[in-house]
Amino acid sequence: MADVRALDTARLSPWLRDHVPGAAGTLSAEKFPGGQSNPTYLLSVDGAPRFVLRRKPDGVLLPSAHAIEREYRVTGALQHMGVPVARPLALCDDGAIVGTPFFIMAYVDGRNFWDARLPGLSPVDRAAIYDEMNRVLAVLHAIEPADAGLSDFGRPGNYFARQVARWTRQYRATQTQRIDAMERLIDWLPAHDPGLEASRIVHGDYRNDNLIFVPDAPRIAAVLDWELSTLGHPLADLAQHLMAWRVPGEAYRGLSDADLPALGIPSEADYLRRYAERGGAGEIDPLHWRYALAFALFRNAAIRQGVYRRAMDGNASNEAAALHGARAAEIAGLGWRIASGEDDARL
């Protein structure tokens, strides 16, 4: 695990002993690979993996970004709601301990799949893994926010309009050059808002590499990385998840150029049908799906632009940030092709 910023374990260790049961002993820390937003570290005690620390990045941060406090709250609220999460243990808002605020969660052992094609698995096993991803997302979207104590976790209704405005602001705040497709999406999305009002807990970045599966079964042990979670429309969460079907493997670890039947991975349409059968977002209107996909790609492009800007400013949490951020224009271009009807919505 390459570390771009080592934690000061001499300062962290006594804080852990005071706030987290079972943290006494010799502490070591290693940064997990990846992580374009909130740097995440494995904490071992006496050589054994025990905890995970997730902190805000260094430098000047955009308003409402890197909200680890929200991650801590939502994972605590979902502990007994049927959605598997890593148990949150302690939150620290004192930036003097490791340089920025952070929280501690339990370490969850298991398998993590970075490549959506799930190399090394059989077609039967891939099908089972994808069905489990589908099931857990539908369970999340079926939860009434009030039942989880999260009725105030975001503003209800009008989700797409608020999110388009938010990510437009974020994009403008980090813009380094003109991207024509982004300018078109910034105009098109408000003009074509379908006015969907459903409000559920949405993860915001639900994908295979943010999931831990148990070692010996197609079962999710923990859904990770809740930084973008809020109350929103489940169709937006679903579209963010299904972006993998729209992008190629080499650059994005996606599925658009894969032989899905040979791999045992369901098509986009089949995956959507199974999700709808489970009661996730009800029957999906093709025009609504087109809008949700265009929005998801617009948002992803805005996020990548922010990553790129942090790399330029020297505050990125991963050395690949510049490469990923530079792909904002490609993602925006795909979003505009879907919005304009050039790419089929595939329903």
Buried (B, 14 or more C-beta within 10 A) or exposed (E): EEEEBEBEBEEBBEBBBEEBEEBEBEBBBBBBEBBBBBBBBBBBBEEEBBBBBBBBBBEEBEEEBBBBEBBBBBBBBBEEBEBBBBEBBBBBEEEEBBBBBBBBBBBBEBBBBEEBBBEEBEBEBBBBBBBBBBBBBBBBBBBEBEEBBBEEBBEBBBBBBBBBEBBBBBBEBBBEEEBEBBEBBBEBBEEBBBEBEBBBBBBBBBBBBBBBBBEEBBBBBBBBBBBBBBBBBBBBBBBBBBBBBBBEBEEBBBBBEBEBEEBBBBEBBEBBBBBBEBEBBEEBBEEBBBBBBBBBBBBBBBBBBBBBBBBBEEBBBBEEBBBBBBBBBBBBBBBBBBBBEEBEBBB
